[in-house]
Amino acid sequence: MTLVAHLTELRKRVGLSLLFILLGTALAFWWYEHGLGAFIRAPYCGLPEDLRYNDADGDCGLLITDVFGGALIRLKISFIVGIVLSAPFWLFQLWRFITPGLKRNEKLYGVSFVAASSGLFALGAALAYVSLAAGLRLLLGLAGDGVIVALTAQDYIGFVISLLLAFGVSFELPLIAVMLNLVGALSYAALSSARRWIVFLTFVFAAFVTPTQDPFTMLVMAVPMIVLFEGAIQVARVVDKRRARRAAIESFHDLDDDEASPLDAAPSALDGRATQSEPLHSPST
């Protein structure tokens, strides 16, 4: 394809991707009043009454401090959820654009990477949502008695989104280690020797990345990441063993015609028994 043809194909794929994101955003905008908003507010509204804002009827709610605050919050949530909902469609468009330039094994790696990364991101986001209520209870409880806690919608939504993204992205790091090993840039020996540093740096990373900055949320992020990194190390061990066996077989093709191969030419046990039995079958004199 010419450069113009590539740009035309790229424009087509980008246009379709934006269309799917727009449709997902419209669906999320409608969904906001039919369960999505309550789902996002659930960790905050599940806190004890002294740690959240309640109106005159005792119902939980978030504060809006400006005229356009409600509309902007709803649009922001709808756009983010729309990207997530339409991810299979715009990822497929991206895949259709890059597939013609890939080899068969590269296509297999690409499909595996997209599937694994999507699953890990969803796992991290789900874990963040589950731990959100405990983190809020710990942080808001530190305010002590005599303090009325009333979070604004902007602050709470921004906090929730940043926490979900932090967990989702952090769970992708072990997968990157696996992909580097598959392309030969990172060996099992290097990962295994750096295991202690990986554990230490994981805790440091979790301490800085978690928006709550509390020990509970840090442990919730760090412990699963360490388990995933250990899984990545074991995957690298298996891959390197297979790569070493394949290299040992392929290395025979580099030998000269008059050079002996490194194969063991010693007879097997069966050949040895046959050799010893040969005098038994010799003709008698």
PAPA-532653 format. One record per residue (C-alpha): residue in three letters; x, y, z. Coordinates in steps of 0.2 Angstrom, whole numbers, plus 2048, in hexadecimal, padded with zeros to 3 digits. Example, Ala and Ser with C-alpha at 12.3 -4.5 7.8 and 13.67 -1.06 7.14 Angstrom:
BEGIN
Ala83E7EA827 Ser8447FB824 
// end
This chain:
BEGIN
Met800800800 Thr8068127FD Leu80781F80A Val7F7827805 Ala7EE816806 His7F5813817 Leu7EF82481D Thr7DE821815 Glu7DC81081E Leu7E281982E Arg7D582682C Lys7C7819829 Arg7CC80F839 Val7CE81E844 Gly7BD82583E Leu7B4814842 Ser7BD813853 Leu7B6825857 Leu7A5820851 Phe7A581185D Ile7AB81C86C Leu79E828868 Leu79081B868 Gly798814879 Thr798825880 Ala78582887C Leu781817883 Ala78A81B893 Phe78282C894 Trp771824894 Trp7778168A0 Tyr77D8238AD Glu76B8268B3 His7678138B2 Gly77480C8BE Leu7858128B9 Gly7848218C4 Ala77E8178D3 Phe78C80A8CF Ile79A8188D0 Arg79381F8E0 Ala79080F8E9 Pro7A180E8F1 Tyr79F81F8F8 Cys78C81D8FD Gly79080D906 Leu79B816913 Pro794819924 Glu789828925 Asp79583392F Leu7A2831920 Arg797837912 Tyr78B84490D Asn778841910 Asp76A84C90B Ala75A850916 Asp753840911 Gly762836916 Asp767832904 Cys7798328FF Gly78083E8F2 Leu78E8478EB Leu79085A8EA Ile7908658DA Thr7988768DD Asp79687E8CC Val78887F8BE Phe7918748B1 Gly7988688BE Gly78A85B8BC Ala78A85B8A9 Leu79D85A8A8 Ile79E84C8B4 Arg7918428AB Leu79A84589A Lys7AB8408A2 Ile7A48308A9 Ser79A82C899 Phe7AA82F88E Ile7B5824898 Val7A881689A Gly7A5818887 Ile7B7814883 Val7B780588E Leu7A67FE886 Ser7AC801875 Ala7BE7FA878 Pro7BB7EA86E Phe7B57F385F Trp7C380185E Leu7D07F4862 Phe7CA7E9854 Gln7CC7F8848 Leu7DD7FB84E Trp7E17E884C Arg7DA7E983A Phe7E67F7836 Ile7F67EF83D Thr7F27DD838 Pro7F87DD826 Gly8097E282B Leu80B7D4838 Lys8127C2836 Arg8087B383D Asn8117B284E Glu8107C5850 Lys7FD7C484D Leu7FC7B685A Tyr8067C1867 Gly7FB7D0863 Val7EB7C7866 Ser7F17BF876 Phe7F87D087C Val7E77D9879 Ala7DD7CC881 Ala7E97CA890 Ser7EB7DD892 Ser7D87E0892 Gly7D57D289F Leu7E37D98AA Phe7DC7EB8A9 Ala7CB7E58AD Leu7D17DB8BC Gly7DB7EA8C3 Ala7CC7F58C1 Ala7C07E98CA Leu7CD7E78D8 Ala7CE7FA8DA Tyr7BB7FB8DA Val7BA7EE8E8 Ser7C77F68F3 Leu7C08088F0 Ala7B48088FE Ala7C180290B Gly7CD80F905 Leu7C081D906 Arg7BB817918 Leu7CD81791E Leu7D1828916 Leu7C183191B Gly7C282A92C Leu7D2832930 Ala7C9843930 Gly7C383F941 Asp7B484594B Gly7AC856948 Val7B0856935 Ile7A2855928 Val7A784B919 Ala79F851909 Leu7A884D8F9 Thr7A58568E8 Ala7A084C8D9 Gln7B08528D0 Asp7BC84D8DE Tyr7B383C8E0 Ile7B28378CE Gly7C483D8CA Phe7CA8328D9 Val7C08238D3 Ile7C68248C1 Ser7D88278C6 Leu7D78188D2 Leu7D080C8C5 Leu7DD8128B8 Ala7EB8108C4 Phe7E67FE8C8 Gly7E27FA8B6 Val7F38008AF Ser7FD7F98BD Phe7F77E88B9 Glu7FE7E98A7 Leu8107EB8AD Pro8127D88AF Leu80B7D589E Ile8187E1897 Ala8267D689F Val81F7C7896 Met81E7CF885 Leu8307D5887 Asn8357C388B Leu82C7BD87C Val8357C9870 Gly8467C4878 Ala8497D5881 Leu8477CE893 Ser84D7BD899 Tyr8477B28A6 Ala8587B38AF Ala8577C68B0 Leu8457C58B7 Ser84A7B88C3 Ser8597C18CA Ala84F7D18CC Arg8417C98D5 Arg8457D28E6 Trp8467E28DD Ile8367DF8D4 Val82D7DC8E5 Phe8357EC8EC Leu8317F78DD Thr8207F18DC Phe81C7F78EE Val8248088EA Phe81A8098DA Ala80A8058E3 Ala80E8128F1 Phe8108208E4 Val80281B8D7 Thr7F48188E3 Pro7E98288E4 Thr7E48238F6 Gln7F68228FC Asp7F081690A Pro7F880690F Phe7E97FB90C Thr7E78018FA Met7FA7FF8F7 Leu7F97ED8FD Val7EA7E98F2 Met7F47EF8E3 Ala8057E98E7 Val8017D78EC Pro7F87D28DC Met8057DB8D2 Ile8137D08DA Val8097C18D6 Leu8077C68C4 Phe8197CA8C3 Glu81D7B88CA Gly8127B18BD Ala81B7BB8B0 Ile82C7B48B6 Gln8257A28B4 Val81F7A68A3 Ala8307AC89E Arg83879D8A5 Val82E79289A Val83079D88B Asp84379D88D Lys84478A88F Arg83B78887F Arg846795876 Ala85678C87C Arg85077B875 Arg84B783865 Ala85C78C863 Ala86577C867 Ile85C773859 Glu85E78184C Ser871783850 Phe875773847 His87177B837 Asp87F787839 Leu88C77A839 Asp89777682A Asp895766820 Asp8A575F826 Glu8A2764838 Ala89B757844 Ser88B75C84D Pro88A75D860 Leu87E74E861 Asp88374086D Ala888731861 Ala88972486F Pro87E71586C Ser86E713876 Ala86B705882 Leu8616FB875 Asp8706FD869 Gly87C6F7877 Arg8726E787A Ala8716E3867 Thr8846E5866 Gln8876D9875 Ser87C6CC86D Glu8846CB85D Pro8916BD861 Leu8826B3866 His87C6B3854 Ser88D6AF84C Pro88F69F842 Ser89769184C Thr8A7689847 
// end
